Amino acid sequence: MAHIRLPEGIPGILGLMASSPETAKPLNALAEVLLRGPNSLSAADREMIATYVSSQNDCYFCQHAHGAVAAYRLNGDELLVDSVKANFEVAAVSEKLKALLAIAGKVQRGGKQVTNEDIARARHQGATDKEIHDTVLIAAAFCMYNRYVDGLATWAPTDPDLYRENGRRLADEGYVQSTAHLPAAQKECA
């Protein structure tokens, strides 16, 4: 049961956004820019960073919601998403993404954990300043989103099909529109 009164049957951050539309708007806008905006990192890579950080924070809702978006963008490759969460260093992703995931993991533990060596590794693998910047910001933002979702004890469904459908919708339509779908989400989760 959530720590505050939230609309019935709306999971995770969606329930919080339904409850507080004034904060939903900037949170969704930030997610839209970070995960879908113009970038040399693919949207799948950026979703993978969000998923990895959320898994490290043990945020069930966010890791499955963003993992579903990443998998959808990777032609349904849920095993790859799971392998990144388990041990990205041996996952079948690029060396650049591995270096960026290492930075994201350090940010998740504390921003000052990122070292010059971490940045040098990413640069050596071809990461640009913007890609390093955005990796750090995605990691920091998802620490906030994860703590928001779990700090208020929101409900997280366990049905993988619900996450798959939401992942498809988010990949196709984006985050800014996500609050427009709350009644549908409520019906699906009830």
N, CA and C atoms as an extended XYZ file, in Angstrom:
570
Properties=species:S:1:pos:R:3:atomname:S:1:resname:S:1:resid:I:1 pbc="F F F"
N         0.843       -1.178        0.000 N   MET     1
C         0.000        0.000        0.000 CA  MET     1
C         0.893        1.248        0.000 C   MET     1
N         0.550        2.180       -0.857 N   ALA     2
C         1.333        3.409       -0.977 CA  ALA     2
C         1.284        4.215        0.322 C   ALA     2
N         2.314        4.996        0.542 N   HIS     3
C         2.394        5.817        1.750 CA  HIS     3
C         1.449        7.012        1.711 C   HIS     3
N         0.994        7.388        0.530 N   ILE     4
C         0.038        8.489        0.380 CA  ILE     4
C        -1.140        7.984       -0.458 C   ILE     4
N        -2.228        8.720       -0.433 N   ARG     5
C        -3.388        8.332       -1.220 CA  ARG     5
C        -3.098        8.583       -2.702 C   ARG     5
N        -3.202        7.506       -3.492 N   LEU     6
C        -2.987        7.572       -4.933 CA  LEU     6
C        -4.199        6.964       -5.631 C   LEU     6
N        -4.411        7.319       -6.892 N   PRO     7
C        -5.520        6.705       -7.629 CA  PRO     7
C        -5.368        5.189       -7.658 C   PRO     7
N        -6.466        4.488       -7.489 N   GLU     8
C        -6.452        3.025       -7.475 CA  GLU     8
C        -6.034        2.458       -8.830 C   GLU     8
N        -5.203        1.424       -8.793 N   GLY     9
C        -4.902        0.645       -9.975 CA  GLY     9
C        -3.935        1.264      -10.963 C   GLY     9
N        -3.330        2.388      -10.644 N   ILE    10
C        -2.354        2.994      -11.552 CA  ILE    10
C        -0.969        2.749      -10.959 C   ILE    10
N        -0.111        2.017      -11.684 N   PRO    11
C         1.152        1.587      -11.099 CA  PRO    11
C         2.253        2.640      -11.116 C   PRO    11
N         3.225        2.425      -10.236 N   GLY    12
C         4.483        3.162      -10.241 CA  GLY    12
C         4.344        4.661      -10.356 C   GLY    12
N         5.212        5.225      -11.160 N   ILE    13
C         5.263        6.671      -11.320 CA  ILE    13
C         4.000        7.209      -11.976 C   ILE    13
N         3.280        6.365      -12.715 N   LEU    14
C         2.043        6.820      -13.348 CA  LEU    14
C         1.004        7.236      -12.308 C   LEU    14
N         0.914        6.491      -11.209 N   GLY    15
C         0.005        6.859      -10.128 CA  GLY    15
C         0.408        8.172       -9.485 C   GLY    15
N         1.730        8.356       -9.311 N   LEU    16
C         2.218        9.605       -8.742 CA  LEU    16
C         1.924       10.778       -9.668 C   LEU    16
N         2.077       10.556      -10.955 N   MET    17
C         1.815       11.621      -11.928 CA  MET    17
C         0.336       11.962      -11.990 C   MET    17
N        -0.513       10.958      -11.859 N   ALA    18
C        -1.953       11.221      -11.828 CA  ALA    18
C        -2.323       12.021      -10.579 C   ALA    18
N        -1.633       11.748       -9.508 N   SER    19
C        -1.895       12.426       -8.247 CA  SER    19
C        -1.340       13.846       -8.223 C   SER    19
N        -0.263       14.086       -8.967 N   SER    20
C         0.413       15.382       -8.936 CA  SER    20
C         0.789       15.827      -10.355 C   SER    20
N        -0.204       16.244      -11.152 N   PRO    21
C         0.086       16.610      -12.542 CA  PRO    21
C         1.048       17.783      -12.678 C   PRO    21
N         1.104       18.648      -11.677 N   GLU    22
C         2.016       19.790      -11.758 CA  GLU    22
C         3.485       19.365      -11.704 C   GLU    22
N         3.795       18.256      -11.043 N   THR    23
C         5.162       17.747      -11.067 CA  THR    23
C         5.360       16.741      -12.204 C   THR    23
N         4.273       16.132      -12.673 N   ALA    24
C         4.371       15.179      -13.781 CA  ALA    24
C         4.919       15.850      -15.030 C   ALA    24
N         4.476       17.053      -15.290 N   LYS    25
C         4.870       17.731      -16.533 CA  LYS    25
C         6.387       17.904      -16.649 C   LYS    25
N         7.086       18.471      -15.669 N   PRO    26
C         8.539       18.605      -15.823 CA  PRO    26
C         9.275       17.268      -15.754 C   PRO    26
N         8.769       16.316      -14.963 N   LEU    27
C         9.419       15.003      -14.902 CA  LEU    27
C         9.333       14.290      -16.247 C   LEU    27
N         8.166       14.350      -16.878 N   ASN    28
C         8.012       13.738      -18.202 CA  ASN    28
C         8.842       14.467      -19.247 C   ASN    28
N         8.900       15.789      -19.159 N   ALA    29
C         9.695       16.559      -20.125 CA  ALA    29
C        11.175       16.188      -20.013 C   ALA    29
N        11.672       16.019      -18.799 N   LEU    30
C        13.064       15.621      -18.606 CA  LEU    30
C        13.311       14.233      -19.198 C   LEU    30
N        12.426       13.288      -18.912 N   ALA    31
C        12.577       11.937      -19.471 CA  ALA    31
C        12.545       11.978      -20.997 C   ALA    31
N        11.686       12.785      -21.557 N   GLU    32
C        11.587       12.895      -23.021 CA  GLU    32
C        12.902       13.377      -23.622 C   GLU    32
N        13.483       14.419      -23.046 N   VAL    33
C        14.747       14.957      -23.558 CA  VAL    33
C        15.870       13.937      -23.392 C   VAL    33
N        15.962       13.348      -22.217 N   LEU    34
C        17.069       12.423      -21.940 CA  LEU    34
C        16.987       11.123      -22.724 C   LEU    34
N        15.788       10.594      -22.881 N   LEU    35
C        15.655        9.252      -23.442 CA  LEU    35
C        15.238        9.227      -24.907 C   LEU    35
N        14.679       10.340      -25.397 N   ARG    36
C        14.189       10.345      -26.777 CA  ARG    36
C        14.687       11.522      -27.610 C   ARG    36
N        15.290       12.514      -26.972 N   GLY    37
C        15.730       13.699      -27.702 CA  GLY    37
C        16.887       13.393      -28.640 C   GLY    37
N        17.212       14.359      -29.510 N   PRO    38
C        18.341       14.168      -30.430 CA  PRO    38
C        19.619       13.836      -29.657 C   PRO    38
N        20.306       12.812      -30.124 N   ASN    39
C        21.491       12.356      -29.410 CA  ASN    39
C        22.245       11.373      -30.294 C   ASN    39
N        23.557       11.335      -30.151 N   SER    40
C        24.338       10.333      -30.871 CA  SER    40
C        24.240        8.962      -30.212 C   SER    40
N        23.805        8.904      -28.954 N   LEU    41
C        23.513        7.616      -28.320 CA  LEU    41
C        22.124        7.189      -28.756 C   LEU    41
N        21.979        5.934      -29.108 N   SER    42
C        20.657        5.458      -29.519 CA  SER    42
C        19.683        5.538      -28.339 C   SER    42
N        18.411        5.620      -28.676 N   ALA    43
C        17.381        5.606      -27.634 CA  ALA    43
C        17.449        4.289      -26.849 C   ALA    43
N        17.773        3.193      -27.522 N   ALA    44
C        17.904        1.907      -26.826 CA  ALA    44
C        19.030        1.956      -25.795 C   ALA    44
N        20.174        2.552      -26.163 N   ASP    45
C        21.289        2.667      -25.218 CA  ASP    45
C        20.904        3.524      -24.019 C   ASP    45
N        20.201        4.617      -24.281 N   ARG    46
C        19.802        5.498      -23.178 CA  ARG    46
C        18.793        4.816      -22.270 C   ARG    46
N        17.866        4.056      -22.847 N   GLU    47
C        16.919        3.285      -22.024 CA  GLU    47
C        17.652        2.216      -21.223 C   GLU    47
N        18.707        1.645      -21.831 N   MET    48
C        19.487        0.628      -21.136 CA  MET    48
C        20.192        1.240      -19.914 C   MET    48
N        20.688        2.460      -20.057 N   ILE    49
C        21.319        3.148      -18.924 CA  ILE    49
C        20.286        3.361      -17.818 C   ILE    49
N        19.092        3.828      -18.182 N   ALA    50
C        18.027        4.031      -17.192 CA  ALA    50
C        17.649        2.713      -16.526 C   ALA    50
N        17.579        1.658      -17.311 N   THR    51
C        17.228        0.336      -16.778 CA  THR    51
C        18.293       -0.163      -15.812 C   THR    51
N        19.556       -0.027      -16.210 N   TYR    52
C        20.642       -0.512      -15.359 CA  TYR    52
C        20.660        0.221      -14.017 C   TYR    52
N        20.558        1.542      -14.058 N   VAL    53
C        20.559        2.315      -12.815 CA  VAL    53
C        19.366        1.917      -11.949 C   VAL    53
N        18.201        1.767      -12.569 N   SER    54
C        17.005        1.372      -11.814 CA  SER    54
C        17.166       -0.012      -11.201 C   SER    54
N        17.848       -0.923      -11.911 N   SER    55
C        18.073       -2.251      -11.339 CA  SER    55
C        19.048       -2.173      -10.165 C   SER    55
N        20.057       -1.321      -10.279 N   GLN    56
C        21.009       -1.152       -9.181 CA  GLN    56
C        20.336       -0.519       -7.960 C   GLN    56
N        19.328        0.292       -8.205 N   ASN    57
C        18.553        0.896       -7.107 CA  ASN    57
C        17.431       -0.022       -6.629 C   ASN    57
N        17.303       -1.205       -7.241 N   ASP    58
C        16.277       -2.182       -6.894 CA  ASP    58
C        14.874       -1.587       -7.012 C   ASP    58
N        14.662       -0.759       -8.027 N   CYS    59
C        13.340       -0.193       -8.287 CA  CYS    59
C        12.646       -1.088       -9.314 C   CYS    59
N        11.784       -1.946       -8.836 N   TYR    60
C        11.140       -2.942       -9.695 CA  TYR    60
C        10.380       -2.280      -10.838 C   TYR    60
N         9.547       -1.296      -10.530 N   PHE    61
C         8.727       -0.673      -11.565 CA  PHE    61
C         9.585       -0.045      -12.657 C   PHE    61
N        10.549        0.783      -12.284 N   CYS    62
C        11.342        1.508      -13.280 CA  CYS    62
C        12.237        0.581      -14.092 C   CYS    62
N        12.852       -0.408      -13.445 N   GLN    63
C        13.729       -1.292      -14.221 CA  GLN    63
C        12.940       -2.113      -15.226 C   GLN    63
N        11.718       -2.487      -14.884 N   HIS    64
C        10.917       -3.268      -15.828 CA  HIS    64
C        10.249       -2.366      -16.869 C   HIS    64
N         9.836       -1.179      -16.470 N   ALA    65
C         9.223       -0.253      -17.429 CA  ALA    65
C        10.242        0.169      -18.484 C   ALA    65
N        11.411        0.586      -18.066 N   HIS    66
C        12.418        1.059      -19.027 CA  HIS    66
C        13.138       -0.097      -19.709 C   HIS    66
N        13.238       -1.228      -19.017 N   GLY    67
C        13.769       -2.414      -19.669 CA  GLY    67
C        12.874       -2.856      -20.818 C   GLY    67
N        11.561       -2.692      -20.662 N   ALA    68
C        10.629       -3.043      -21.734 CA  ALA    68
C        10.780       -2.102      -22.924 C   ALA    68
N        11.029       -0.820      -22.661 N   VAL    69
C        11.261        0.128      -23.762 CA  VAL    69
C        12.553       -0.248      -24.479 C   VAL    69
N        13.601       -0.512      -23.708 N   ALA    70
C        14.883       -0.903      -24.320 CA  ALA    70
C        14.716       -2.164      -25.163 C   ALA    70
N        14.051       -3.176      -24.611 N   ALA    71
C        13.851       -4.426      -25.346 CA  ALA    71
C        13.049       -4.178      -26.620 C   ALA    71
N        12.015       -3.385      -26.540 N   TYR    72
C        11.213       -3.069      -27.726 CA  TYR    72
C        12.088       -2.428      -28.792 C   TYR    72
N        12.936       -1.499      -28.373 N   ARG    73
C        13.822       -0.825      -29.323 CA  ARG    73
C        14.910       -1.766      -29.860 C   ARG    73
N        15.130       -2.869      -29.173 N   LEU    74
C        16.113       -3.882      -29.592 CA  LEU    74
C        15.414       -5.100      -30.196 C   LEU    74
N        14.297       -4.852      -30.863 N   ASN    75
C        13.536       -5.930      -31.525 CA  ASN    75
C        13.113       -7.039      -30.568 C   ASN    75
N        12.755       -6.653      -29.338 N   GLY    76
C        12.242       -7.613      -28.364 CA  GLY    76
C        13.288       -8.397      -27.610 C   GLY    76
N        14.540       -7.970      -27.645 N   ASP    77
C        15.629       -8.729      -27.020 CA  ASP    77
C        15.673       -8.523      -25.498 C   ASP    77
N        14.750       -9.171      -24.823 N   GLU    78
C        14.679       -9.078      -23.363 CA  GLU    78
C        15.879       -9.739      -22.694 C   GLU    78
N        16.435      -10.762      -23.325 N   LEU    79
C        17.608      -11.440      -22.755 CA  LEU    79
C        18.806      -10.495      -22.686 C   LEU    79
N        18.964       -9.648      -23.696 N   LEU    80
C        20.058       -8.681      -23.669 CA  LEU    80
C        19.862       -7.697      -22.521 C   LEU    80
N        18.655       -7.224      -22.343 N   VAL    81
C        18.371       -6.303      -21.236 CA  VAL    81
C        18.696       -6.993      -19.903 C   VAL    81
N        18.248       -8.216      -19.747 N   ASP    82
C        18.528       -8.957      -18.507 CA  ASP    82
C        20.022       -9.162      -18.309 C   ASP    82
N        20.754       -9.414      -19.392 N   SER    83
C        22.196       -9.635      -19.254 CA  SER    83
C        22.915       -8.356      -18.856 C   SER    83
N        22.453       -7.225      -19.333 N   VAL    84
C        23.050       -5.946      -18.920 CA  VAL    84
C        22.815       -5.726      -17.431 C   VAL    84
N        21.617       -6.008      -16.971 N   LYS    85
C        21.324       -5.837      -15.543 CA  LYS    85
C        22.158       -6.791      -14.691 C   LYS    85
N        22.381       -7.997      -15.183 N   ALA    86
C        23.129       -8.997      -14.409 CA  ALA    86
C        24.622       -8.692      -14.375 C   ALA    86
N        25.206       -8.353      -15.537 N   ASN    87
C        26.635       -8.044      -15.606 CA  ASN    87
C        26.932       -7.432      -16.974 C   ASN    87
N        26.833       -6.118      -17.050 N   PHE    88
C        26.996       -5.449      -18.340 CA  PHE    88
C        28.374       -5.663      -18.953 C   PHE    88
N        29.385       -5.936      -18.139 N   GLU    89
C        30.744       -6.102      -18.666 CA  GLU    89
C        30.874       -7.318      -19.575 C   GLU    89
N        29.997       -8.306      -19.417 N   VAL    90
C        30.045       -9.478      -20.288 CA  VAL    90
C        28.845       -9.547      -21.230 C   VAL    90
N        27.982       -8.550      -21.181 N   ALA    91
C        26.802       -8.519      -22.055 CA  ALA    91
C        27.228       -8.199      -23.488 C   ALA    91
N        26.398       -8.565      -24.417 N   ALA    92
C        26.672       -8.352      -25.844 CA  ALA    92
C        26.272       -6.935      -26.264 C   ALA    92
N        26.937       -5.948      -25.643 N   VAL    93
C        26.744       -4.543      -26.005 CA  VAL    93
C        28.106       -3.961      -26.364 C   VAL    93
N        28.089       -2.793      -26.977 N   SER    94
C        29.345       -2.178      -27.414 CA  SER    94
C        30.253       -1.840      -26.232 C   SER    94
N        31.533       -1.758      -26.525 N   GLU    95
C        32.496       -1.357      -25.493 CA  GLU    95
C        32.205        0.065      -25.013 C   GLU    95
N        31.732        0.918      -25.908 N   LYS    96
C        31.373        2.281      -25.491 CA  LYS    96
C        30.220        2.242      -24.497 C   LYS    96
N        29.195        1.452      -24.771 N   LEU    97
C        28.079        1.373      -23.827 CA  LEU    97
C        28.537        0.783      -22.495 C   LEU    97
N        29.421       -0.208      -22.533 N   LYS    98
C        29.949       -0.762      -21.275 CA  LYS    98
C        30.644        0.325      -20.461 C   LYS    98
N        31.442        1.164      -21.123 N   ALA    99
C        32.141        2.244      -20.415 CA  ALA    99
C        31.140        3.247      -19.845 C   ALA    99
N        30.087        3.541      -20.598 N   LEU   100
C        29.078        4.477      -20.111 CA  LEU   100
C        28.258        3.870      -18.978 C   LEU   100
N        27.958        2.585      -19.059 N   LEU   101
C        27.255        1.911      -17.962 CA  LEU   101
C        28.106        1.895      -16.696 C   LEU   101
N        29.417        1.770      -16.852 N   ALA   102
C        30.308        1.825      -15.680 CA  ALA   102
C        30.205        3.198      -15.012 C   ALA   102
N        30.167        4.250      -15.831 N   ILE   103
C        29.995        5.602      -15.278 CA  ILE   103
C        28.638        5.719      -14.604 C   ILE   103
N        27.586        5.241      -15.260 N   ALA   104
C        26.236        5.317      -14.683 CA  ALA   104
C        26.176        4.595      -13.339 C   ALA   104
N        26.828        3.439      -13.259 N   GLY   105
C        26.851        2.699      -11.997 CA  GLY   105
C        27.565        3.449      -10.895 C   GLY   105
N        28.621        4.170      -11.261 N   LYS   106
C        29.322        4.984      -10.269 CA  LYS   106
C        28.429        6.132       -9.804 C   LYS   106
N        27.742        6.788      -10.726 N   VAL   107
C        26.833        7.882      -10.362 CA  VAL   107
C        25.748        7.354       -9.429 C   VAL   107
N        25.237        6.156       -9.717 N   GLN   108
C        24.191        5.569       -8.870 CA  GLN   108
C        24.671        5.422       -7.431 C   GLN   108
N        25.939        5.096       -7.247 N   ARG   109
C        26.497        4.945       -5.892 CA  ARG   109
C        26.835        6.287       -5.267 C   ARG   109
N        27.133        7.280       -6.111 N   GLY   110
C        27.477        8.626       -5.631 CA  GLY   110
C        28.294        9.327       -6.703 C   GLY   110
N        27.923       10.527       -7.043 N   GLY   111
C        28.566       11.242       -8.137 CA  GLY   111
C        30.080       11.330       -8.037 C   GLY   111
N        30.593       11.449       -6.847 N   LYS   112
C        32.038       11.584       -6.674 CA  LYS   112
C        32.781       10.268       -6.891 C   LYS   112
N        32.030        9.188       -7.134 N   GLN   113
C        32.664        7.892       -7.412 CA  GLN   113
C        33.240        7.834       -8.830 C   GLN   113
N        32.748        8.712       -9.722 N   VAL   114
C        33.238        8.724      -11.107 CA  VAL   114
C        34.665        9.256      -11.107 C   VAL   114
N        35.559        8.505      -11.750 N   THR   115
C        36.984        8.858      -11.759 CA  THR   115
C        37.432        9.334      -13.139 C   THR   115
N        38.594        9.938      -13.163 N   ASN   116
C        39.201       10.323      -14.435 CA  ASN   116
C        39.406        9.091      -15.318 C   ASN   116
N        39.718        7.958      -14.704 N   GLU   117
C        39.913        6.722      -15.456 CA  GLU   117
C        38.614        6.265      -16.108 C   GLU   117
N        37.492        6.426      -15.407 N   ASP   118
C        36.191        6.072      -15.990 CA  ASP   118
C        35.910        6.913      -17.232 C   ASP   118
N        36.190        8.199      -17.137 N   ILE   119
C        35.965        9.106      -18.264 CA  ILE   119
C        36.932        8.778      -19.404 C   ILE   119
N        38.191        8.503      -19.064 N   ALA   120
C        39.180        8.151      -20.092 CA  ALA   120
C        38.761        6.867      -20.821 C   ALA   120
N        38.254        5.894      -20.088 N   ARG   121
C        37.782        4.659      -20.722 CA  ARG   121
C        36.671        4.963      -21.720 C   ARG   121
N        35.708        5.782      -21.305 N   ALA   122
C        34.596        6.123      -22.197 CA  ALA   122
C        35.096        6.872      -23.434 C   ALA   122
N        35.988        7.835      -23.218 N   ARG   123
C        36.545        8.587      -24.356 CA  ARG   123
C        37.314        7.657      -25.296 C   ARG   123
N        38.077        6.724      -24.727 N   HIS   124
C        38.839        5.778      -25.528 CA  HIS   124
C        37.911        4.936      -26.417 C   HIS   124
N        36.707        4.701      -25.941 N   GLN   125
C        35.727        3.916      -26.704 CA  GLN   125
C        34.875        4.795      -27.625 C   GLN   125
N        35.223        6.095      -27.687 N   GLY   126
C        34.548        6.982      -28.631 CA  GLY   126
C        33.433        7.827      -28.067 C   GLY   126
N        33.230        7.816      -26.760 N   ALA   127
C        32.162        8.623      -26.161 CA  ALA   127
C        32.495       10.105      -26.262 C   ALA   127
N        31.494       10.885      -26.618 N   THR   128
C        31.643       12.331      -26.725 CA  THR   128
C        31.327       12.983      -25.379 C   THR   128
N        31.639       14.264      -25.278 N   ASP   129
C        31.288       15.007      -24.058 CA  ASP   129
C        29.783       14.931      -23.808 C   ASP   129
N        28.974       15.111      -24.854 N   LYS   130
C        27.514       15.066      -24.694 CA  LYS   130
C        27.064       13.691      -24.223 C   LYS   130
N        27.647       12.627      -24.766 N   GLU   131
C        27.254       11.283      -24.346 CA  GLU   131
C        27.621       11.023      -22.891 C   GLU   131
N        28.782       11.502      -22.478 N   ILE   132
C        29.186       11.356      -21.068 CA  ILE   132
C        28.271       12.202      -20.188 C   ILE   132
N        28.026       13.435      -20.602 N   HIS   133
C        27.115       14.320      -19.862 CA  HIS   133
C        25.746       13.662      -19.699 C   HIS   133
N        25.193       13.185      -20.809 N   ASP   134
C        23.848       12.632      -20.763 CA  ASP   134
C        23.787       11.337      -19.963 C   ASP   134
N        24.848       10.543      -19.998 N   THR   135
C        24.901        9.335      -19.174 CA  THR   135
C        24.824        9.696      -17.693 C   THR   135
N        25.607       10.676      -17.289 N   VAL   136
C        25.594       11.101      -15.885 CA  VAL   136
C        24.214       11.653      -15.514 C   VAL   136
N        23.629       12.447      -16.401 N   LEU   137
C        22.319       13.027      -16.090 CA  LEU   137
C        21.217       11.968      -16.078 C   LEU   137
N        21.259       11.016      -17.003 N   ILE   138
C        20.278        9.920      -16.969 CA  ILE   138
C        20.405        9.151      -15.656 C   ILE   138
N        21.633        8.824      -15.270 N   ALA   139
C        21.846        8.076      -14.024 CA  ALA   139
C        21.341        8.864      -12.819 C   ALA   139
N        21.671       10.146      -12.768 N   ALA   140
C        21.228       10.979      -11.642 CA  ALA   140
C        19.711       11.112      -11.629 C   ALA   140
N        19.126       11.356      -12.803 N   ALA   141
C        17.673       11.507      -12.884 CA  ALA   141
C        16.963       10.226      -12.472 C   ALA   141
N        17.497        9.076      -12.895 N   PHE   142
C        16.825        7.839      -12.535 CA  PHE   142
C        16.997        7.479      -11.072 C   PHE   142
N        18.050        7.937      -10.447 N   CYS   143
C        18.111        7.794       -8.989 CA  CYS   143
C        16.953        8.569       -8.363 C   CYS   143
N        16.683        9.768       -8.881 N   MET   144
C        15.553       10.556       -8.375 CA  MET   144
C        14.229        9.853       -8.669 C   MET   144
N        14.006        9.443       -9.925 N   TYR   145
C        12.745        8.777      -10.272 CA  TYR   145
C        12.555        7.518       -9.424 C   TYR   145
N        13.609        6.720       -9.263 N   ASN   146
C        13.516        5.481       -8.482 CA  ASN   146
C        13.148        5.767       -7.037 C   ASN   146
N        13.772        6.768       -6.463 N   ARG   147
C        13.490        7.093       -5.067 CA  ARG   147
C        12.087        7.670       -4.906 C   ARG   147
N        11.615        8.380       -5.905 N   TYR   148
C        10.251        8.914       -5.908 CA  TYR   148
C         9.246        7.757       -5.914 C   TYR   148
N         9.446        6.813       -6.819 N   VAL   149
C         8.548        5.672       -6.960 CA  VAL   149
C         8.571        4.797       -5.705 C   VAL   149
N         9.751        4.454       -5.222 N   ASP   150
C         9.860        3.549       -4.083 CA  ASP   150
C         9.698        4.251       -2.746 C   ASP   150
N        10.078        5.523       -2.681 N   GLY   151
C         9.936        6.266       -1.426 CA  GLY   151
C         8.494        6.479       -1.018 C   GLY   151
N         7.591        6.404       -1.996 N   LEU   152
C         6.167        6.525       -1.691 CA  LEU   152
C         5.449        5.183       -1.803 C   LEU   152
N         6.236        4.107       -1.918 N   ALA   153
C         5.715        2.733       -1.904 CA  ALA   153
C         4.611        2.525       -2.938 C   ALA   153
N         4.878        2.944       -4.185 N   THR   154
C         3.876        2.761       -5.226 CA  THR   154
C         3.745        1.285       -5.584 C   THR   154
N         2.651        0.979       -6.217 N   TRP   155
C         2.355       -0.393       -6.632 CA  TRP   155
C         3.083       -0.695       -7.937 C   TRP   155
N         3.716       -1.872       -8.006 N   ALA   156
C         4.399       -2.316       -9.209 CA  ALA   156
C         3.836       -3.666       -9.631 C   ALA   156
N         3.108       -3.701      -10.740 N   PRO   157
C         2.570       -4.986      -11.199 CA  PRO   157
C         3.705       -5.925      -11.612 C   PRO   157
N         3.416       -7.208      -11.637 N   THR   158
C         4.434       -8.189      -12.001 CA  THR   158
C         4.196       -8.810      -13.375 C   THR   158
N         3.119       -8.469      -14.036 N   ASP   159
C         2.783       -9.031      -15.347 CA  ASP   159
C         3.710       -8.456      -16.420 C   ASP   159
N         4.598       -9.281      -16.990 N   PRO   160
C         5.523       -8.769      -18.003 CA  PRO   160
C         4.826       -8.221      -19.243 C   PRO   160
N         3.645       -8.738      -19.570 N   ASP   161
C         2.925       -8.236      -20.738 CA  ASP   161
C         2.495       -6.783      -20.554 C   ASP   161
N         2.165       -6.408      -19.345 N   LEU   162
C         1.802       -5.012      -19.074 CA  LEU   162
C         2.996       -4.103      -19.360 C   LEU   162
N         4.189       -4.513      -18.923 N   TYR   163
C         5.392       -3.720      -19.173 CA  TYR   163
C         5.723       -3.692      -20.672 C   TYR   163
N         5.548       -4.822      -21.332 N   ARG   164
C         5.821       -4.861      -22.785 CA  ARG   164
C         4.921       -3.878      -23.527 C   ARG   164
N         3.636       -3.885      -23.218 N   GLU   165
C         2.698       -2.980      -23.890 CA  GLU   165
C         3.032       -1.524      -23.590 C   GLU   165
N         3.322       -1.234      -22.332 N   ASN   166
C         3.684        0.136      -21.959 CA  ASN   166
C         5.011        0.531      -22.606 C   ASN   166
N         5.954       -0.407      -22.694 N   GLY   167
C         7.235       -0.132      -23.338 CA  GLY   167
C         7.064        0.217      -24.803 C   GLY   167
N         6.196       -0.518      -25.496 N   ARG   168
C         5.903       -0.224      -26.895 CA  ARG   168
C         5.302        1.172      -27.028 C   ARG   168
N         4.347        1.484      -26.170 N   ARG   169
C         3.682        2.782      -26.223 CA  ARG   169
C         4.669        3.918      -25.953 C   ARG   169
N         5.507        3.756      -24.936 N   LEU   170
C         6.488        4.797      -24.630 CA  LEU   170
C         7.496        4.975      -25.757 C   LEU   170
N         7.948        3.877      -26.336 N   ALA   171
C         8.900        3.962      -27.445 CA  ALA   171
C         8.272        4.659      -28.648 C   ALA   171
N         7.016        4.354      -28.922 N   ASP   172
C         6.342        4.929      -30.090 CA  ASP   172
C         5.843        6.351      -29.862 C   ASP   172
N         5.353        6.638      -28.666 N   GLU   173
C         4.670        7.913      -28.430 CA  GLU   173
C         5.432        8.881      -27.536 C   GLU   173
N         6.322        8.390      -26.707 N   GLY   174
C         7.124        9.256      -25.874 CA  GLY   174
C         6.593        9.447      -24.469 C   GLY   174
N         7.359       10.204      -23.704 N   TYR   175
C         7.080       10.418      -22.287 CA  TYR   175
C         6.179       11.601      -22.031 C   TYR   175
N         6.250       12.609      -22.854 N   VAL   176
C         5.426       13.795      -22.642 CA  VAL   176
C         3.953       13.429      -22.723 C   VAL   176
N         3.622       12.482      -23.570 N   GLN   177
C         2.230       12.056      -23.731 CA  GLN   177
C         1.797       11.023      -22.693 C   GLN   177
N         2.715       10.538      -21.865 N   SER   178
C         2.387        9.383      -21.026 CA  SER   178
C         1.252        9.643      -20.046 C   SER   178
N         1.086       10.847      -19.556 N   THR   179
C        -0.010       11.085      -18.618 CA  THR   179
C        -1.357       11.105      -19.323 C   THR   179
N        -1.370       11.287      -20.647 N   ALA   180
C        -2.629       11.258      -21.392 CA  ALA   180
C        -3.221        9.851      -21.412 C   ALA   180
N        -2.418        8.839      -21.099 N   HIS   181
C        -2.872        7.453      -21.163 CA  HIS   181
C        -3.229        6.894      -19.793 C   HIS   181
N        -3.334        7.731      -18.790 N   LEU   182
C        -3.589        7.198      -17.451 CA  LEU   182
C        -4.901        6.431      -17.342 C   LEU   182
N        -5.991        6.875      -17.933 N   PRO   183
C        -7.198        6.055      -17.809 CA  PRO   183
C        -7.024        4.660      -18.402 C   PRO   183
N        -6.340        4.533      -19.549 N   ALA   184
C        -6.084        3.225      -20.135 CA  ALA   184
C        -5.213        2.383      -19.225 C   ALA   184
N        -4.181        3.003      -18.667 N   ALA   185
C        -3.293        2.275      -17.746 CA  ALA   185
C        -4.082        1.800      -16.530 C   ALA   185
N        -4.992        2.642      -16.064 N   GLN   186
C        -5.787        2.265      -14.902 CA  GLN   186
C        -6.631        1.050      -15.234 C   GLN   186
N        -7.253        1.010      -16.407 N   LYS   187
C        -8.081       -0.127      -16.790 CA  LYS   187
C        -7.231       -1.389      -16.935 C   LYS   187
N        -6.054       -1.266      -17.523 N   GLU   188
C        -5.190       -2.424      -17.725 CA  GLU   188
C        -4.721       -3.030      -16.417 C   GLU   188
N        -4.517       -2.188      -15.420 N   CYS   189
C        -3.907       -2.654      -14.173 CA  CYS   189
C        -4.931       -3.006      -13.110 C   CYS   189
N        -6.183       -2.666      -13.338 N   ALA   190
C        -7.202       -2.902      -12.299 CA  ALA   190
C        -7.494       -4.375      -12.135 C   ALA   190
